[in-house]
Amino acid sequence: MKIKVTLAAAVLALAPGMAAAMCSWEKTQQSASQCGAGQVWDAESQGCVTPVSS
């Protein structure tokens, strides 16, 4: 009985951390150095965009 309670407590203690890790796994960290040729980093959209020349 004591082992089951300890195991349940460990699972419940680790669950929020695992959930946060799974959520962040899907997001890729992109930066200006990863933009293609002729593109710039747009902080507002958090992605690479082709600049509009005026």
mmCIF file of the N, C-alpha and C atoms, coordinates in Angstrom:
data_MODEL
# 
_entry.id   MODEL 
# 
loop_
_atom_site.group_PDB 
_atom_site.id 
_atom_site.type_symbol 
_atom_site.label_atom_id 
_atom_site.label_alt_id 
_atom_site.label_comp_id 
_atom_site.label_asym_id 
_atom_site.label_entity_id 
_atom_site.label_seq_id 
_atom_site.pdbx_PDB_ins_code 
_atom_site.Cartn_x 
_atom_site.Cartn_y 
_atom_site.Cartn_z 
_atom_site.occupancy 
_atom_site.B_iso_or_equiv 
_atom_site.pdbx_formal_charge 
_atom_site.auth_seq_id 
_atom_site.auth_comp_id 
_atom_site.auth_asym_id 
_atom_site.auth_atom_id 
_atom_site.pdbx_PDB_model_num 
ATOM 1   N N  . MET A 1 1  ? 0.830  -1.190 0.000   1.00 0.00 ? 1  MET A N  1 
ATOM 2   C CA . MET A 1 1  ? 0.000  0.000  0.000   1.00 0.00 ? 1  MET A CA 1 
ATOM 3   C C  . MET A 1 1  ? 0.875  1.254  0.000   1.00 0.00 ? 1  MET A C  1 
ATOM 4   N N  . LYS A 1 2  ? 1.960  1.236  0.767   1.00 0.00 ? 2  LYS A N  1 
ATOM 5   C CA . LYS A 1 2  ? 2.829  2.401  0.867   1.00 0.00 ? 2  LYS A CA 1 
ATOM 6   C C  . LYS A 1 2  ? 3.501  2.702  -0.473  1.00 0.00 ? 2  LYS A C  1 
ATOM 7   N N  . ILE A 1 3  ? 3.830  1.679  -1.230  1.00 0.00 ? 3  ILE A N  1 
ATOM 8   C CA . ILE A 1 3  ? 4.473  1.860  -2.525  1.00 0.00 ? 3  ILE A CA 1 
ATOM 9   C C  . ILE A 1 3  ? 3.503  2.511  -3.507  1.00 0.00 ? 3  ILE A C  1 
ATOM 10  N N  . LYS A 1 4  ? 2.244  2.094  -3.481  1.00 0.00 ? 4  LYS A N  1 
ATOM 11  C CA . LYS A 1 4  ? 1.241  2.662  -4.381  1.00 0.00 ? 4  LYS A CA 1 
ATOM 12  C C  . LYS A 1 4  ? 1.037  4.148  -4.097  1.00 0.00 ? 4  LYS A C  1 
ATOM 13  N N  . VAL A 1 5  ? 0.999  4.518  -2.831  1.00 0.00 ? 5  VAL A N  1 
ATOM 14  C CA . VAL A 1 5  ? 0.810  5.923  -2.461  1.00 0.00 ? 5  VAL A CA 1 
ATOM 15  C C  . VAL A 1 5  ? 2.023  6.743  -2.883  1.00 0.00 ? 5  VAL A C  1 
ATOM 16  N N  . THR A 1 6  ? 3.202  6.212  -2.678  1.00 0.00 ? 6  THR A N  1 
ATOM 17  C CA . THR A 1 6  ? 4.430  6.910  -3.071  1.00 0.00 ? 6  THR A CA 1 
ATOM 18  C C  . THR A 1 6  ? 4.502  7.069  -4.586  1.00 0.00 ? 6  THR A C  1 
ATOM 19  N N  . LEU A 1 7  ? 4.151  6.044  -5.308  1.00 0.00 ? 7  LEU A N  1 
ATOM 20  C CA . LEU A 1 7  ? 4.148  6.106  -6.763  1.00 0.00 ? 7  LEU A CA 1 
ATOM 21  C C  . LEU A 1 7  ? 3.117  7.112  -7.274  1.00 0.00 ? 7  LEU A C  1 
ATOM 22  N N  . ALA A 1 8  ? 1.931  7.100  -6.689  1.00 0.00 ? 8  ALA A N  1 
ATOM 23  C CA . ALA A 1 8  ? 0.890  8.055  -7.083  1.00 0.00 ? 8  ALA A CA 1 
ATOM 24  C C  . ALA A 1 8  ? 1.329  9.491  -6.801  1.00 0.00 ? 8  ALA A C  1 
ATOM 25  N N  . ALA A 1 9  ? 1.972  9.714  -5.665  1.00 0.00 ? 9  ALA A N  1 
ATOM 26  C CA . ALA A 1 9  ? 2.449  11.051 -5.323  1.00 0.00 ? 9  ALA A CA 1 
ATOM 27  C C  . ALA A 1 9  ? 3.527  11.504 -6.302  1.00 0.00 ? 9  ALA A C  1 
ATOM 28  N N  . ALA A 1 10 ? 4.407  10.604 -6.700  1.00 0.00 ? 10 ALA A N  1 
ATOM 29  C CA . ALA A 1 10 ? 5.468  10.953 -7.645  1.00 0.00 ? 10 ALA A CA 1 
ATOM 30  C C  . ALA A 1 10 ? 4.879  11.293 -9.008  1.00 0.00 ? 10 ALA A C  1 
ATOM 31  N N  . VAL A 1 11 ? 3.894  10.531 -9.449  1.00 0.00 ? 11 VAL A N  1 
ATOM 32  C CA . VAL A 1 11 ? 3.262  10.800 -10.742 1.00 0.00 ? 11 VAL A CA 1 
ATOM 33  C C  . VAL A 1 11 ? 2.572  12.158 -10.711 1.00 0.00 ? 11 VAL A C  1 
ATOM 34  N N  . LEU A 1 12 ? 1.841  12.434 -9.645  1.00 0.00 ? 12 LEU A N  1 
ATOM 35  C CA . LEU A 1 12 ? 1.149  13.720 -9.532  1.00 0.00 ? 12 LEU A CA 1 
ATOM 36  C C  . LEU A 1 12 ? 2.124  14.889 -9.425  1.00 0.00 ? 12 LEU A C  1 
ATOM 37  N N  . ALA A 1 13 ? 3.267  14.672 -8.817  1.00 0.00 ? 13 ALA A N  1 
ATOM 38  C CA . ALA A 1 13 ? 4.263  15.744 -8.693  1.00 0.00 ? 13 ALA A CA 1 
ATOM 39  C C  . ALA A 1 13 ? 4.931  16.042 -10.039 1.00 0.00 ? 13 ALA A C  1 
ATOM 40  N N  . LEU A 1 14 ? 5.109  15.026 -10.869 1.00 0.00 ? 14 LEU A N  1 
ATOM 41  C CA . LEU A 1 14 ? 5.797  15.201 -12.146 1.00 0.00 ? 14 LEU A CA 1 
ATOM 42  C C  . LEU A 1 14 ? 4.869  15.581 -13.293 1.00 0.00 ? 14 LEU A C  1 
ATOM 43  N N  . ALA A 1 15 ? 3.578  15.388 -13.133 1.00 0.00 ? 15 ALA A N  1 
ATOM 44  C CA . ALA A 1 15 ? 2.624  15.624 -14.220 1.00 0.00 ? 15 ALA A CA 1 
ATOM 45  C C  . ALA A 1 15 ? 2.653  17.052 -14.770 1.00 0.00 ? 15 ALA A C  1 
ATOM 46  N N  . PRO A 1 16 ? 2.653  18.099 -13.941 1.00 0.00 ? 16 PRO A N  1 
ATOM 47  C CA . PRO A 1 16 ? 2.669  19.451 -14.518 1.00 0.00 ? 16 PRO A CA 1 
ATOM 48  C C  . PRO A 1 16 ? 3.929  19.741 -15.335 1.00 0.00 ? 16 PRO A C  1 
ATOM 49  N N  . GLY A 1 17 ? 5.055  19.265 -14.884 1.00 0.00 ? 17 GLY A N  1 
ATOM 50  C CA . GLY A 1 17 ? 6.299  19.470 -15.623 1.00 0.00 ? 17 GLY A CA 1 
ATOM 51  C C  . GLY A 1 17 ? 6.293  18.755 -16.960 1.00 0.00 ? 17 GLY A C  1 
ATOM 52  N N  . MET A 1 18 ? 5.751  17.565 -16.984 1.00 0.00 ? 18 MET A N  1 
ATOM 53  C CA . MET A 1 18 ? 5.668  16.814 -18.237 1.00 0.00 ? 18 MET A CA 1 
ATOM 54  C C  . MET A 1 18 ? 4.698  17.487 -19.204 1.00 0.00 ? 18 MET A C  1 
ATOM 55  N N  . ALA A 1 19 ? 3.601  18.012 -18.691 1.00 0.00 ? 19 ALA A N  1 
ATOM 56  C CA . ALA A 1 19 ? 2.633  18.694 -19.547 1.00 0.00 ? 19 ALA A CA 1 
ATOM 57  C C  . ALA A 1 19 ? 3.251  19.944 -20.162 1.00 0.00 ? 19 ALA A C  1 
ATOM 58  N N  . ALA A 1 20 ? 3.996  20.695 -19.373 1.00 0.00 ? 20 ALA A N  1 
ATOM 59  C CA . ALA A 1 20 ? 4.653  21.897 -19.881 1.00 0.00 ? 20 ALA A CA 1 
ATOM 60  C C  . ALA A 1 20 ? 5.703  21.529 -20.929 1.00 0.00 ? 20 ALA A C  1 
ATOM 61  N N  . ALA A 1 21 ? 6.416  20.452 -20.707 1.00 0.00 ? 21 ALA A N  1 
ATOM 62  C CA . ALA A 1 21 ? 7.432  20.026 -21.662 1.00 0.00 ? 21 ALA A CA 1 
ATOM 63  C C  . ALA A 1 21 ? 6.795  19.607 -22.980 1.00 0.00 ? 21 ALA A C  1 
ATOM 64  N N  . MET A 1 22 ? 5.665  18.951 -22.923 1.00 0.00 ? 22 MET A N  1 
ATOM 65  C CA . MET A 1 22 ? 4.990  18.528 -24.149 1.00 0.00 ? 22 MET A CA 1 
ATOM 66  C C  . MET A 1 22 ? 4.466  19.729 -24.925 1.00 0.00 ? 22 MET A C  1 
ATOM 67  N N  . CYS A 1 23 ? 3.994  20.739 -24.216 1.00 0.00 ? 23 CYS A N  1 
ATOM 68  C CA . CYS A 1 23 ? 3.479  21.935 -24.896 1.00 0.00 ? 23 CYS A CA 1 
ATOM 69  C C  . CYS A 1 23 ? 4.604  22.690 -25.596 1.00 0.00 ? 23 CYS A C  1 
ATOM 70  N N  . SER A 1 24 ? 5.745  22.776 -24.960 1.00 0.00 ? 24 SER A N  1 
ATOM 71  C CA . SER A 1 24 ? 6.848  23.529 -25.551 1.00 0.00 ? 24 SER A CA 1 
ATOM 72  C C  . SER A 1 24 ? 7.566  22.723 -26.628 1.00 0.00 ? 24 SER A C  1 
ATOM 73  N N  . TRP A 1 25 ? 7.361  21.417 -26.678 1.00 0.00 ? 25 TRP A N  1 
ATOM 74  C CA . TRP A 1 25 ? 8.014  20.577 -27.675 1.00 0.00 ? 25 TRP A CA 1 
ATOM 75  C C  . TRP A 1 25 ? 7.565  20.950 -29.077 1.00 0.00 ? 25 TRP A C  1 
ATOM 76  N N  . GLU A 1 26 ? 6.293  21.317 -29.240 1.00 0.00 ? 26 GLU A N  1 
ATOM 77  C CA . GLU A 1 26 ? 5.734  21.642 -30.549 1.00 0.00 ? 26 GLU A CA 1 
ATOM 78  C C  . GLU A 1 26 ? 6.262  22.963 -31.110 1.00 0.00 ? 26 GLU A C  1 
ATOM 79  N N  . LYS A 1 27 ? 6.630  23.875 -30.247 1.00 0.00 ? 27 LYS A N  1 
ATOM 80  C CA . LYS A 1 27 ? 7.069  25.199 -30.686 1.00 0.00 ? 27 LYS A CA 1 
ATOM 81  C C  . LYS A 1 27 ? 8.547  25.161 -31.034 1.00 0.00 ? 27 LYS A C  1 
ATOM 82  N N  . THR A 1 28 ? 8.872  25.664 -32.189 1.00 0.00 ? 28 THR A N  1 
ATOM 83  C CA . THR A 1 28 ? 10.268 25.756 -32.572 1.00 0.00 ? 28 THR A CA 1 
ATOM 84  C C  . THR A 1 28 ? 10.750 27.170 -32.315 1.00 0.00 ? 28 THR A C  1 
ATOM 85  N N  . GLN A 1 29 ? 11.947 27.279 -31.857 1.00 0.00 ? 29 GLN A N  1 
ATOM 86  C CA . GLN A 1 29 ? 12.530 28.579 -31.591 1.00 0.00 ? 29 GLN A CA 1 
ATOM 87  C C  . GLN A 1 29 ? 13.210 29.067 -32.865 1.00 0.00 ? 29 GLN A C  1 
ATOM 88  N N  . GLN A 1 30 ? 12.668 30.095 -33.452 1.00 0.00 ? 30 GLN A N  1 
ATOM 89  C CA . GLN A 1 30 ? 13.212 30.628 -34.691 1.00 0.00 ? 30 GLN A CA 1 
ATOM 90  C C  . GLN A 1 30 ? 13.796 31.998 -34.401 1.00 0.00 ? 30 GLN A C  1 
ATOM 91  N N  . SER A 1 31 ? 14.840 32.346 -35.118 1.00 0.00 ? 31 SER A N  1 
ATOM 92  C CA . SER A 1 31 ? 15.464 33.650 -34.928 1.00 0.00 ? 31 SER A CA 1 
ATOM 93  C C  . SER A 1 31 ? 15.847 34.232 -36.282 1.00 0.00 ? 31 SER A C  1 
ATOM 94  N N  . ALA A 1 32 ? 16.356 35.438 -36.253 1.00 0.00 ? 32 ALA A N  1 
ATOM 95  C CA . ALA A 1 32 ? 16.726 36.129 -37.481 1.00 0.00 ? 32 ALA A CA 1 
ATOM 96  C C  . ALA A 1 32 ? 17.791 35.361 -38.259 1.00 0.00 ? 32 ALA A C  1 
ATOM 97  N N  . SER A 1 33 ? 18.649 34.650 -37.577 1.00 0.00 ? 33 SER A N  1 
ATOM 98  C CA . SER A 1 33 ? 19.707 33.915 -38.269 1.00 0.00 ? 33 SER A CA 1 
ATOM 99  C C  . SER A 1 33 ? 19.155 32.755 -39.091 1.00 0.00 ? 33 SER A C  1 
ATOM 100 N N  . GLN A 1 34 ? 17.908 32.366 -38.872 1.00 0.00 ? 34 GLN A N  1 
ATOM 101 C CA . GLN A 1 34 ? 17.315 31.269 -39.615 1.00 0.00 ? 34 GLN A CA 1 
ATOM 102 C C  . GLN A 1 34 ? 16.455 31.753 -40.777 1.00 0.00 ? 34 GLN A C  1 
ATOM 103 N N  . CYS A 1 35 ? 16.362 33.054 -40.979 1.00 0.00 ? 35 CYS A N  1 
ATOM 104 C CA . CYS A 1 35 ? 15.572 33.582 -42.094 1.00 0.00 ? 35 CYS A CA 1 
ATOM 105 C C  . CYS A 1 35 ? 16.295 33.309 -43.410 1.00 0.00 ? 35 CYS A C  1 
ATOM 106 N N  . GLY A 1 36 ? 15.516 33.082 -44.443 1.00 0.00 ? 36 GLY A N  1 
ATOM 107 C CA . GLY A 1 36 ? 16.086 32.805 -45.750 1.00 0.00 ? 36 GLY A CA 1 
ATOM 108 C C  . GLY A 1 36 ? 16.655 34.066 -46.382 1.00 0.00 ? 36 GLY A C  1 
ATOM 109 N N  . ALA A 1 37 ? 17.274 33.913 -47.527 1.00 0.00 ? 37 ALA A N  1 
ATOM 110 C CA . ALA A 1 37 ? 17.872 35.039 -48.244 1.00 0.00 ? 37 ALA A CA 1 
ATOM 111 C C  . ALA A 1 37 ? 16.782 36.031 -48.631 1.00 0.00 ? 37 ALA A C  1 
ATOM 112 N N  . GLY A 1 38 ? 17.008 37.280 -48.342 1.00 0.00 ? 38 GLY A N  1 
ATOM 113 C CA . GLY A 1 38 ? 16.059 38.325 -48.687 1.00 0.00 ? 38 GLY A CA 1 
ATOM 114 C C  . GLY A 1 38 ? 14.937 38.490 -47.680 1.00 0.00 ? 38 GLY A C  1 
ATOM 115 N N  . GLN A 1 39 ? 14.987 37.769 -46.572 1.00 0.00 ? 39 GLN A N  1 
ATOM 116 C CA . GLN A 1 39 ? 13.960 37.890 -45.551 1.00 0.00 ? 39 GLN A CA 1 
ATOM 117 C C  . GLN A 1 39 ? 14.547 38.497 -44.293 1.00 0.00 ? 39 GLN A C  1 
ATOM 118 N N  . VAL A 1 40 ? 13.671 39.109 -43.509 1.00 0.00 ? 40 VAL A N  1 
ATOM 119 C CA . VAL A 1 40 ? 14.081 39.714 -42.237 1.00 0.00 ? 40 VAL A CA 1 
ATOM 120 C C  . VAL A 1 40 ? 13.159 39.200 -41.133 1.00 0.00 ? 40 VAL A C  1 
ATOM 121 N N  . TRP A 1 41 ? 13.630 39.301 -39.898 1.00 0.00 ? 41 TRP A N  1 
ATOM 122 C CA . TRP A 1 41 ? 12.857 38.863 -38.745 1.00 0.00 ? 41 TRP A CA 1 
ATOM 123 C C  . TRP A 1 41 ? 11.841 39.936 -38.363 1.00 0.00 ? 41 TRP A C  1 
ATOM 124 N N  . ASP A 1 42 ? 10.591 39.528 -38.201 1.00 0.00 ? 42 ASP A N  1 
ATOM 125 C CA . ASP A 1 42 ? 9.533  40.434 -37.770 1.00 0.00 ? 42 ASP A CA 1 
ATOM 126 C C  . ASP A 1 42 ? 9.134  40.038 -36.354 1.00 0.00 ? 42 ASP A C  1 
ATOM 127 N N  . ALA A 1 43 ? 9.442  40.904 -35.395 1.00 0.00 ? 43 ALA A N  1 
ATOM 128 C CA . ALA A 1 43 ? 9.173  40.603 -33.994 1.00 0.00 ? 43 ALA A CA 1 
ATOM 129 C C  . ALA A 1 43 ? 7.685  40.513 -33.708 1.00 0.00 ? 43 ALA A C  1 
ATOM 130 N N  . GLU A 1 44 ? 6.890  41.277 -34.411 1.00 0.00 ? 44 GLU A N  1 
ATOM 131 C CA . GLU A 1 44 ? 5.447  41.281 -34.161 1.00 0.00 ? 44 GLU A CA 1 
ATOM 132 C C  . GLU A 1 44 ? 4.810  39.944 -34.529 1.00 0.00 ? 44 GLU A C  1 
ATOM 133 N N  . SER A 1 45 ? 5.177  39.421 -35.691 1.00 0.00 ? 45 SER A N  1 
ATOM 134 C CA . SER A 1 45 ? 4.605  38.145 -36.129 1.00 0.00 ? 45 SER A CA 1 
ATOM 135 C C  . SER A 1 45 ? 5.444  36.954 -35.675 1.00 0.00 ? 45 SER A C  1 
ATOM 136 N N  . GLN A 1 46 ? 6.600  37.225 -35.083 1.00 0.00 ? 46 GLN A N  1 
ATOM 137 C CA . GLN A 1 46 ? 7.519  36.181 -34.622 1.00 0.00 ? 46 GLN A CA 1 
ATOM 138 C C  . GLN A 1 46 ? 7.896  35.222 -35.757 1.00 0.00 ? 46 GLN A C  1 
ATOM 139 N N  . GLY A 1 47 ? 8.227  35.811 -36.910 1.00 0.00 ? 47 GLY A N  1 
ATOM 140 C CA . GLY A 1 47 ? 8.611  34.985 -38.042 1.00 0.00 ? 47 GLY A CA 1 
ATOM 141 C C  . GLY A 1 47 ? 9.366  35.784 -39.085 1.00 0.00 ? 47 GLY A C  1 
ATOM 142 N N  . CYS A 1 48 ? 9.831  35.094 -40.096 1.00 0.00 ? 48 CYS A N  1 
ATOM 143 C CA . CYS A 1 48 ? 10.561 35.730 -41.182 1.00 0.00 ? 48 CYS A CA 1 
ATOM 144 C C  . CYS A 1 48 ? 9.564  36.276 -42.210 1.00 0.00 ? 48 CYS A C  1 
ATOM 145 N N  . VAL A 1 49 ? 9.828  37.470 -42.668 1.00 0.00 ? 49 VAL A N  1 
ATOM 146 C CA . VAL A 1 49 ? 8.977  38.100 -43.686 1.00 0.00 ? 49 VAL A CA 1 
ATOM 147 C C  . VAL A 1 49 ? 9.855  38.702 -44.763 1.00 0.00 ? 49 VAL A C  1 
ATOM 148 N N  . THR A 1 50 ? 9.301  38.850 -45.938 1.00 0.00 ? 50 THR A N  1 
ATOM 149 C CA . THR A 1 50 ? 9.985  39.517 -47.015 1.00 0.00 ? 50 THR A CA 1 
ATOM 150 C C  . THR A 1 50 ? 9.686  41.016 -46.886 1.00 0.00 ? 50 THR A C  1 
ATOM 151 N N  . PRO A 1 51 ? 10.732 41.852 -46.777 1.00 0.00 ? 51 PRO A N  1 
ATOM 152 C CA . PRO A 1 51 ? 10.490 43.277 -46.586 1.00 0.00 ? 51 PRO A CA 1 
ATOM 153 C C  . PRO A 1 51 ? 9.845  43.919 -47.815 1.00 0.00 ? 51 PRO A C  1 
ATOM 154 N N  . VAL A 1 52 ? 8.973  44.870 -47.547 1.00 0.00 ? 52 VAL A N  1 
ATOM 155 C CA . VAL A 1 52 ? 8.308  45.592 -48.624 1.00 0.00 ? 52 VAL A CA 1 
ATOM 156 C C  . VAL A 1 52 ? 9.161  46.796 -48.948 1.00 0.00 ? 52 VAL A C  1 
ATOM 157 N N  . SER A 1 53 ? 9.641  46.891 -50.189 1.00 0.00 ? 53 SER A N  1 
ATOM 158 C CA . SER A 1 53 ? 10.469 48.038 -50.571 1.00 0.00 ? 53 SER A CA 1 
ATOM 159 C C  . SER A 1 53 ? 9.559  49.187 -50.988 1.00 0.00 ? 53 SER A C  1 
ATOM 160 N N  . SER A 1 54 ? 9.968  50.386 -50.583 1.00 0.00 ? 54 SER A N  1 
ATOM 161 C CA . SER A 1 54 ? 9.131  51.549 -50.917 1.00 0.00 ? 54 SER A CA 1 
ATOM 162 C C  . SER A 1 54 ? 9.828  52.476 -51.864 1.00 0.00 ? 54 SER A C  1 
# 
